Amino acid sequence: MERAWETIKSHPSVTTTIDLFFIGIAFVSPDFKAKQHFTIKF
């Protein structure tokens, strides 16, 4: 799954990702100009 998540993060249309350890959220929005990746550990 880690390799799949890296593939998702590197996809050109994905602009923002949030890694919540058990799940991940990927945003595909042209409104976000720069790629951002967040990891939240709790």
URVEN-V320513 format. One record per pair of residues at least 4 apart in sequence whose C-alpha atoms are under 8 Angstrom apart, sorted by sequence separation. I is the first residue (numbers start at 1). J is the second residue. D is the distance in whole Angstrom. If there is no record, write none. Layout:
I,J,D + I,J,D
This chain:
1,5,6 + 2,6,6 + 3,7,6 + 4,8,6 + 5,9,6 + 6,10,6 + 7,11,6 + 10,14,7 + 19,23,7 + 20,24,6 + 9,14,6 + 19,24,5 + 20,25,8 + 8,14,7 + 18,24,6 + 19,25,7 + 9,16,8 + 17,24,7 + 18,25,5 + 9,17,7 + 17,25,6 + 18,26,7 + 17,26,4 + 16,26,6 + 17,27,6 + 15,26,8 + 16,27,5 + 14,26,6 + 15,27,6 + 16,28,7 + 14,27,6 + 15,28,6 + 14,28,5 + 15,29,6 + 13,28,6 + 14,29,7 + 15,30,8 + 13,29,8 + 16,32,8 + 9,26,8 + 15,32,6 + 8,26,8 + 15,33,7 + 19,37,8 + 21,39,8 + 15,34,7 + 16,35,6 + 17,36,7 + 18,37,6 + 19,38,6 + 20,39,6 + 21,40,7 + 15,35,5 + 16,36,5 + 17,37,5 + 18,38,5 + 19,39,5 + 20,40,5 + 21,41,7 + 14,35,8 + 15,36,6 + 16,37,6 + 17,38,6 + 18,39,6 + 19,40,6 + 20,41,7 + 16,38,8 + 18,40,7 + 9,37,8
